[in-house]
Amino acid sequence: MARKFFVGGNFKMNGTKESIKAIIKNLNEAQLDPNVEVVIAPSHLYLPIAVDAVTASTVSVSAQNVYAKPNGAHTGEVSVSQLKDLGLNWTITGHSERRAGGESDEDVANKTKAAIDGGLSVIWCCGESLEEREAGNTVSVVEKQLAALAAKVSGDDWKKIVIAYEPIWAIGTGKVATTEQAQEVHAAIRKWLKANVSEAVADETRILYGGSVTAKNSKDLAKQADIDGFLVGGASLKPEFVDIINSNQ
Ligand SMILES: O=C(COP(=O)(O)O)NO
């Protein structure tokens, strides 16, 4: 089946009110491929500004993270209901920069389930370290992350999940995965979904690649059968983000 191309922009802990408004203005005025779903994820502080600034019909706003528990005595955290209160429909979960901070596979699965139950769609991140890749454990690492997720979500939950495969060794390094490396893992993820969830979920779930995506490498990556889009970090802050969004044409 045809999966709608999807491009996320993870702004990470970057930007100011003015710079984020400028990025969004550029997106609003750009000729974006109407067949591409775009989600931008500024820091929590700038989510209301982003929600108010976006006018492009194919662009939505996402949080970069969310807390698994409902509102209460959780200093410094942001809840699913608070994101919904801001009018958001998306959040990222399980980014490697948060897993490195101590979020376990189960923590990520729990917050993903809580987000879906609270009415959000989720960009769920997975990926291996350089050491794990060099040890030949890439697929087993990603399968372990997937198994933790599949233990918590089921059925229609999967319609609310976009998977982002982001090899840690490619994030922020300029060392983008080759098309072969990326396609191999994306195909393994789809194979795992087919064997452990269902053929329909395997066919319908978008699997994004993230890790040093630029306008120079995105077209070749987009040609791969199991790459359905990107989760872009650094380049999402630059004008070339438009070219990456349009790389599936
Ligand atoms: O972390 C990333 C990728 O970051 P870069 O594009 O800067 O490698 N996406 O969530």
The ligand as a Tripos MOL2 file, in Angstrom:
@<TRIPOS>MOLECULE
LIG
   10     9     1     0     0
SMALL
NO_CHARGES

@<TRIPOS>ATOM
      1 O1         18.2580   13.4500   16.1550 O.2       1 LIG1
      2 C1         17.8500   13.5600   15.0150 C.2       1 LIG1
      3 C2         18.7830   13.7490   13.8370 C.3       1 LIG1
      4 O2         19.6300   14.8400   14.0920 O.3       1 LIG1
      5 P1         20.6090   15.3340   12.9000 P.3       1 LIG1
      6 O3         19.7570   15.4600   11.6540 O.co2     1 LIG1
      7 O4         21.1310   16.6650   13.3740 O.co2     1 LIG1
      8 O5         21.6750   14.2670   12.7660 O.co2     1 LIG1
      9 N1         16.5250   13.5690   14.7680 N.am      1 LIG1
     10 O6         15.6430   13.4040   15.8110 O.3       1 LIG1
@<TRIPOS>BOND
     1     1     2 2
     2     2     3 1
     3     2     9 1
     4     3     4 1
     5     4     5 1
     6     5     6 2
     7     5     7 1
     8     5     8 1
     9     9    10 1
@<TRIPOS>SUBSTRUCTURE
     1 LIG1         1 GROUP 0 **** ****
